[in-house]
Amino acid sequence: MDGNPGRRPDAKATTGFPQGAPQRPAWLIPLAVEVWDELLPQLTSAGVLSPVDRNAFGSYCQCVARYIEAENFMSNEGTVAEIRNDKGEVKQQLPAAEFTIALKYLEKANQLGERFGLTPVSRRNFGTGQAQQSALEMFLNQGD
C-alpha cells in the first residue's frame, strides 16, 4: 500500500544473469557429486541458480562432502588423538585433526549455503515464504 518507502531493491528483481542449472564441475569428489545431484533440481526450480554459479555452488557441495568425510572418520576413529611416549604410554590427548577440519568445512559450507538460500534466514531474504507478503496481502488474509 505504501509502495517502497525505504527505496530498497526488490528482492525478486532479476540479476541480469540467465537462470538455469550450471554444469557440474569435473573436480568434485564423488560425495560432492551426490550433494550436487540432490540439491541442484531444488535450487534450479526455485530460480536461485544461474550457469555462472557453477564454481560457487560446486565449492559449497565440496565443503559439505569434506565435512561429511571428516565426520565419518571421527565416527569410526574417534575425536581424540593420543600422543604416546617411547614406552607407548599416553602422554597427551588432543582433539583429532579431523575435528578441526570438520569445523572449518562446516563453517565454510554454512557461509556458502547462505548465498543459495540454504538456511531458513537466508531463504527469507530470497523472497520466499510469508515474510515477503505485502501489508495488503496480510490484511486480506486475516479473515481466513
Beta strands, then each sheet from edge to edge (+ up, - down):
strand 1: 80-84
strand 2: 90-95
sheet 1: 1+ 2-
end
